[in-house]
Amino acid sequence: MNKPTEQKEKELSEIPLHTNDKNILLDALVGLTPYYQDDYCIIYNCDSLTAMVALRPSKNQIIIVTDPPYGIGESNEKNLSRGKLANPKDYGNYNWDKKPLEPIYLYMMKAVSRHQIIFGGNYYAEYLGSTKSVIVWDKDNGDTDFADCELAWTSFDKAVRKIKHRWNGMLQQNMKEKEERFHPTQKPLPVMFEIIRDYTNASDLIVDPFMGSGTTLVAAKQLGRKAIGIEKELRWCEVAVKRLQSLQTKLVM
């Protein structure tokens, strides 16, 4: 780890705590009102820095599992140009991937959690530091301009792991039970399920500071894990709530 990273993490560790309540999932974070809450999950519709400061008292419980913007210029226009077998889904205009994430978000994720799993962490190695534990998602893409694999940087002391799961437009691993795609950079639910199952414990609190359409929370809830999602765009919060409520119905039935 380089010295700027160490210094920034030291500064963040000295931010005053706002609560001594260790069971933060059962009550709203100080100063914040949940957008949604059920027995397993809470969603906050705000910038993640705002919520992460209030998470610090439960650092030892928290595992960050997230897929933040990479700053590689992903856009709806680019997505619409990729269709070969079928017309790509139109997700509307979005510009959140035009520039890299500010380093403060990365430093804060490390400051408020025991471990981190960050997709696209290879774009932020300067701030996250080196790791021997990488998760490789092999997308089995075929002939497209998408990357063949995506990497998730982790803070764990584990060997490199590979998850193979096809996710290529209309082509998916399980063609008989295709997963609906809500978000342009959505990860497959089975991939997130496997990661949370293999890298977290039942007593951990899963936190996704860039929740998007809520796949991390859905996977956590399927596994009986407690989870917090933070998302500043209201439309994705609405999608995540519908997915969690649908899962709730299935669990009850």
Wavefront OBJ file of the C-alpha trace (Angstrom):
o trace
v 0.000 0.000 0.000
v 1.423 3.432 -0.902
v 1.808 6.256 1.615
v -0.961 8.521 0.201
v -3.401 5.633 0.616
v -2.256 4.967 4.198
v -2.503 8.668 5.091
v -6.001 9.030 3.627
v -7.264 5.928 5.440
v -5.796 7.237 8.716
v -7.632 10.550 8.225
v -10.914 8.751 7.538
v -10.503 6.503 10.588
v -10.441 9.639 12.743
v -13.865 10.889 11.598
v -16.035 11.136 14.740
v -18.538 8.321 15.198
v -22.211 9.330 14.998
v -23.721 6.407 16.883
v -22.769 3.558 19.183
v -25.611 1.338 17.965
v -24.034 -1.850 16.631
v -27.282 -3.246 15.207
v -27.522 -0.546 12.559
v -29.712 -2.510 10.165
v -32.727 -2.353 12.491
v -32.684 1.449 12.787
v -32.139 4.174 10.242
v -28.627 5.547 10.043
v -28.295 8.815 11.933
v -29.577 11.709 9.846
v -30.869 9.482 7.045
v -34.314 8.180 6.203
v -34.489 4.762 4.501
v -36.082 4.719 1.073
v -37.038 1.090 1.694
v -36.695 -1.434 4.493
v -37.652 -5.057 5.068
v -36.443 -7.777 7.431
v -33.220 -8.255 5.452
v -32.470 -5.093 3.497
v -32.380 -1.318 3.748
v -32.016 1.041 0.791
v -30.852 4.652 1.071
v -31.454 7.060 -1.815
v -28.445 9.331 -1.391
v -24.790 9.749 -2.280
v -22.799 6.897 -0.786
v -20.335 9.115 1.081
v -23.189 10.478 3.176
v -24.281 7.008 4.267
v -20.830 5.459 4.621
v -19.734 7.898 7.329
v -22.608 6.669 9.490
v -21.600 3.032 8.916
v -18.226 3.279 10.659
v -19.397 1.967 14.063
v -20.088 -1.435 12.467
v -16.846 -1.708 10.500
v -16.031 -5.177 11.845
v -19.376 -6.531 10.623
v -19.346 -4.985 7.169
v -18.283 -6.548 3.871
v -18.423 -4.164 0.911
v -19.632 -5.867 -2.272
v -20.052 -3.380 -5.078
v -19.667 -2.478 -8.746
v -18.902 1.264 -8.953
v -18.481 3.352 -12.118
v -15.151 2.667 -13.817
v -14.837 5.912 -15.765
v -14.450 4.121 -19.109
v -17.182 6.012 -20.937
v -19.868 3.330 -20.933
v -23.008 4.855 -22.456
v -26.390 3.986 -23.877
v -25.197 4.958 -27.349
v -22.321 2.474 -27.081
v -24.637 -0.216 -25.771
v -27.126 0.267 -28.624
v -24.358 -0.222 -31.193
v -23.480 -3.716 -29.954
v -26.439 -5.779 -31.117
v -25.690 -8.577 -33.573
v -28.184 -11.324 -32.821
v -30.925 -8.994 -31.562
v -31.579 -5.342 -30.816
v -29.921 -4.292 -27.521
v -32.086 -2.970 -24.710
v -32.435 0.812 -24.555
v -31.642 1.938 -20.994
v -32.137 5.639 -21.718
v -29.508 8.332 -21.383
v -26.973 8.083 -18.599
v -23.611 9.754 -17.981
v -22.393 8.398 -14.630
v -19.486 6.525 -16.254
v -17.902 9.502 -18.010
v -15.214 10.006 -15.375
v -13.480 7.801 -12.785
v -14.685 7.604 -9.229
v -13.186 10.175 -6.886
v -10.558 8.450 -4.676
v -12.362 9.520 -1.493
v -15.077 6.938 -2.254
v -12.492 4.148 -2.422
v -10.722 5.265 0.734
v -14.057 5.460 2.552
v -15.082 1.959 1.476
v -11.897 0.610 3.055
v -12.322 2.755 6.153
v -15.847 1.543 7.002
v -15.550 -2.194 6.312
v -13.634 -5.299 7.332
v -13.279 -6.533 3.752
v -14.069 -5.268 0.271
v -15.016 -6.887 -3.052
v -14.953 -4.217 -5.751
v -15.679 -4.928 -9.404
v -13.501 -2.764 -11.643
v -10.973 -2.431 -8.851
v -8.265 -2.985 -11.466
v -9.020 0.552 -12.678
v -8.316 1.861 -9.179
v -5.232 -0.122 -8.147
v -3.386 3.117 -7.365
v -5.801 3.787 -4.499
v -6.819 0.292 -3.411
v -3.324 -1.164 -3.250
v -2.076 -4.557 -4.401
v -3.921 -7.817 -3.823
v -3.337 -11.487 -4.547
v -7.055 -12.232 -4.257
v -8.914 -11.399 -7.465
v -12.234 -12.774 -8.659
v -12.360 -13.324 -12.428
v -15.799 -13.397 -13.987
v -15.567 -15.138 -17.386
v -18.554 -13.814 -19.344
v -18.248 -16.313 -22.201
v -18.995 -13.410 -24.525
v -18.018 -14.728 -27.907
v -17.420 -12.217 -30.694
v -18.333 -8.837 -29.181
v -16.520 -5.660 -28.169
v -17.276 -6.393 -24.518
v -14.383 -7.625 -22.403
v -14.165 -11.423 -22.176
v -13.776 -11.164 -18.389
v -14.347 -8.698 -15.591
v -12.185 -8.497 -12.486
v -13.204 -7.881 -8.906
v -10.483 -6.626 -6.562
v -10.764 -8.086 -3.058
v -9.022 -7.522 0.255
v -9.192 -11.210 1.180
v -6.198 -13.471 1.671
v -7.364 -16.057 -0.857
v -6.228 -17.478 -4.163
v -7.557 -16.119 -7.448
v -11.001 -17.532 -8.236
v -12.848 -17.759 -11.560
v -16.592 -17.771 -12.084
v -17.822 -18.660 -15.569
v -21.281 -17.405 -16.436
v -22.492 -16.392 -19.898
v -23.938 -12.877 -20.046
v -23.907 -11.774 -23.669
v -26.940 -9.743 -24.653
v -29.810 -12.154 -25.309
v -27.514 -15.110 -24.601
v -27.356 -16.160 -20.958
v -26.064 -19.122 -18.997
v -29.572 -20.415 -18.315
v -31.620 -19.823 -21.460
v -34.671 -21.592 -19.994
v -34.920 -19.149 -17.079
v -33.442 -15.938 -18.429
v -32.771 -13.162 -15.961
v -34.328 -9.795 -16.707
v -31.794 -7.043 -17.264
v -32.723 -3.737 -15.658
v -29.425 -1.839 -15.575
v -26.771 -1.349 -18.287
v -23.932 -2.687 -16.116
v -25.990 -5.185 -14.103
v -24.171 -8.280 -12.866
v -25.857 -11.708 -13.137
v -27.612 -12.764 -9.950
v -25.896 -16.206 -9.870
v -22.469 -14.513 -9.999
v -23.269 -12.223 -7.069
v -24.906 -15.111 -5.194
v -21.759 -17.230 -5.526
v -19.497 -14.372 -4.415
v -21.564 -13.530 -1.335
v -21.970 -17.207 -0.443
v -18.237 -17.950 -0.687
v -16.756 -14.725 0.726
v -19.127 -13.763 3.555
v -20.634 -15.287 6.676
v -24.225 -15.298 7.918
v -23.306 -12.751 10.601
v -21.836 -10.255 8.109
v -23.571 -7.083 6.989
v -23.307 -6.724 3.187
v -23.069 -3.127 1.972
v -23.264 -1.997 -1.659
v -22.484 1.752 -1.927
v -23.292 1.736 -5.683
v -26.376 -0.427 -5.603
v -27.770 0.182 -9.087
v -30.735 -2.146 -9.668
v -30.090 -4.073 -6.455
v -28.578 -7.396 -7.555
v -26.217 -7.498 -4.548
v -29.142 -7.055 -2.154
v -31.264 -9.680 -3.907
v -28.405 -12.209 -3.691
v -27.790 -11.357 -0.039
v -31.468 -11.755 0.801
v -31.603 -15.110 -0.985
v -28.771 -16.233 1.293
v -30.405 -14.853 4.421
v -27.753 -12.128 4.794
v -28.514 -8.623 6.051
v -27.695 -5.945 3.469
v -27.649 -2.190 2.904
v -27.828 -0.629 -0.548
v -26.974 2.981 -1.316
v -27.977 4.552 -4.624
v -28.334 8.220 -5.556
v -30.494 7.718 -8.651
v -34.132 7.293 -7.682
v -35.098 5.193 -10.704
v -32.673 2.441 -9.701
v -33.943 2.496 -6.117
v -37.449 1.928 -7.482
v -36.249 -1.047 -9.547
v -34.367 -2.539 -6.578
v -37.434 -2.261 -4.335
v -39.597 -4.129 -6.870
v -36.996 -6.884 -7.127
v -36.756 -7.265 -3.347
v -40.535 -7.235 -2.935
v -40.868 -9.860 -5.647
v -38.334 -12.016 -3.824
v -40.232 -11.486 -0.569
v -43.372 -12.815 -2.250
v -41.531 -15.883 -3.509
v -40.036 -16.546 -0.078
v -43.454 -16.325 1.559
v -45.049 -18.600 -1.013
l 1 2 3 4 5 6 7 8 9 10 11 12 13 14 15 16 17 18 19 20 21 22 23 24 25 26 27 28 29 30 31 32 33 34 35 36 37 38 39 40 41 42 43 44 45 46 47 48 49 50 51 52 53 54 55 56 57 58 59 60 61 62 63 64 65 66 67 68 69 70 71 72 73 74 75 76 77 78 79 80 81 82 83 84 85 86 87 88 89 90 91 92 93 94 95 96 97 98 99 100 101 102 103 104 105 106 107 108 109 110 111 112 113 114 115 116 117 118 119 120 121 122 123 124 125 126 127 128 129 130 131 132 133 134 135 136 137 138 139 140 141 142 143 144 145 146 147 148 149 150 151 152 153 154 155 156 157 158 159 160 161 162 163 164 165 166 167 168 169 170 171 172 173 174 175 176 177 178 179 180 181 182 183 184 185 186 187 188 189 190 191 192 193 194 195 196 197 198 199 200 201 202 203 204 205 206 207 208 209 210 211 212 213 214 215 216 217 218 219 220 221 222 223 224 225 226 227 228 229 230 231 232 233 234 235 236 237 238 239 240 241 242 243 244 245 246 247 248 249 250 251 252 253
